Amino acid sequence: MATLRLENVHKNYGILEDAVKGISFTCNDGELMVLLGPSGCGKTTTLRMIAGLESVTDGVIKIDGKVINNLAPQQRNVAMAFETYALYPLLSVYKNIAFPLQVMKLSKAEIDRRVREVAEVLSITDILNNLPGRLSGGEKQRVSLARALVREPTIFLIDEPLSHIDADLHYRARALIKHIHVTTGTTMVYVTHDQKEAVALADRLILMNLGTIQQIGTPQDLYYHPVNLFVASFISEPPMNTILTRLEMGESLLLLHLQGEGQVILHFSVDEIPSCAQHALYRYHGKEIIMGVRPQNVRIQHSAKGGGILKQVPGKLLVYELLVNEGIAQVLVNGNKFECVTPLETTFRASDAVRLAMDFADLYFFDPQTTNHIEYKRR
Amino acid sequence: MAKLVFDRICKSFGKIKILKNVSFDCNDGEFLTIVGPSGSGKTTVLNCIAGLVYPEKGTIIIGGDDATLKPPQERDIAMAFGSYALYPRFSVYKNLAFPLRSPRSRMSEHEIEQRVTWVAKLLDIDPFLDRLPQELSQGQRQRVSLGRALVREPNLLLLDEPTSHLDARLRNAMRRELKLIHNKMTQTIIYVTHDYLEALSLSDRVVVLVKGEVLQFDKPRNIYDYPAAVEVAKLFGDLPVILFKGKIDDAGNFIEESGSFTLDTTVIASQIMPETAVMLGLRPTDLQLVPYKSGTLKGEIYSIQYQFEKKLVTVSTNGYLVEVVIPVDMNISEKEKVGIHIRPEACFFFDQETHRSI
């Protein structure tokens, strides 16, 4: 049990640019914090600095208020599980798990108690006598987690543990990690590049890009209140549709001119727009602004069905994918590609003329220069 | 153009039987997908079609001609792989032009340019023709690799897990991209993958290959709705099916092996011979979380995973872990006692021994 604090931490590998550029965050006692980002964003480097496997170029790492920058890895009482299992092939599962405790010179009885306890949590009691070579991928992963957990570390660090497991076992492995977290109450820092995994696990998550923190918050925070375009596009699947528009605010209508080939305008009745949004958007009147809308919030229908000009634009259906419980449509609107997730619909054909409709409340706006989210209080 | 018949093919490597009487056919212009876990023999099927290996038994007919023992270059087939295998020192243009410059094709530079431009436009890579492969993103490289296979306009295009090493997001985007490209062309395509979403989204028909045997050959939606075997149901779905072992009694009720629960399945199981040892299969999306008392299954929450529009809940019940998908606004917490409601219509039954659907 521990609180982890990073203050303005830098890492430089001897080239011009820092790999980690002064990041700060606190991971509370018992929290499951996920470090998320594309490859090369610095998330694994950050984790390795916490573990003591990399030196800290500048800044401070504290556990429970104590600076640990210069402590050796084994003195930090943090445990780390890697994406490769790294089990000892000639030792039984039991001995693999007991190994770190023998190093700590615990009594035989105490070792046995702890091994059996952690084996119980991870449901590997009946394979304790097997050699690693005879285990399935999922079992090896659980043994590797057990060996890390058995030391009862104050902080548990996990680096992309699921990338070696068959896709259909991912959800089960995630369930296991979540279960361990709830059962043991250990503070955990979990690294992944997979947004779906991050969202499934995190109490809070830290989204990184190019060595900096973009945003820290709960999955909902990042989904509903992304600070910028990067966060908004990274956090949902399929990615948010983002389109450059020119905004025009009239007496009764707000107009978004979609930039592209020809003139296509999205009209919204001002009555539908909360006054705080009108206020926030007014300074973009006559200027360019990036509009974002999630594929889940775009409705699609055949053109023939019509329905006025408000809230909708005409387009051409490029592809319609039928999946299990939903369909995904890709629609071309004056040169801009929109994706929309729809209920299963079997009447759509490629090249159909369609209309896309969306509600103002589902739109996000970003400044084209800074790409920052223009936030206002929703509903 | 090419219709393909793959008839009772057997292939072994040493003592190991890789393909066991594999049969399917693919119509002219069809998009056929072969789905299977790794080691199922998918790639060997493609290699047989391409002529890279020869089967011991069976016949391969391409466009009406027996091609079983024909050398690869006489089959008019192109193949693209997951690893792009692009020439690193050649520009995109030269990579695309390469198959057209073989001594056999004898094309003029003018013709070559026309073909390369055509394929580059089709795949949206025309702005990058002068770049080297290393200057492209993964998705762009994939399209160049695809372009090199397409540029000869082969009768038959074989694609071997072209998206396997892309991350989830890129794979989803590439899937739609492939569908878009396929809409624009008339080639017969045979596509190998282990990703059921690709099979579902792209194909006209699907061959499910497991351990060298065809377990099912049907339209993709039918495979999802009526899996012919346990292995098929496991492959086809975001969340694999939950399986319970047990028996059917005289009235058509399912009785779980350890006696932990009984399910009234008379509506669908009355045709099954009483006392048959069966496996009951359920999709997590078909289950409902209900109060403890009213559940067919009773247990406690093992863990909760958040997914924005829904939550994935794992329930620990009678020694089984069972996943249930619930709406995101439903409030529950870990360790809570809950029940699971099972709709009998949502059950699949499989034979315990053969794993085939009953």
Interface residues (C-beta under 8 A of the other chain):
Chain A: D166 A167 D168 Y171 R172 R174 A175 L176 K178 H179 V182 H193 D194 Q195 K196 V199 A200 L201 P219 Y223 S236 E237 P238 P239 Q296 L318 V319 E321 L322 L323 V324 N325 I328 Q330 E339 A350
Chain B: P37 D167 A168 R169 N172 A173 R175 R176 K179 L180 N183 D195 L197 L200 S201 R221 Y224 K234 G237 D238 L239 P240 T285 Y302 S303 I304 Q305 Y306 Q307 F308 E309 L312 T314 L321 E323 E334 K335
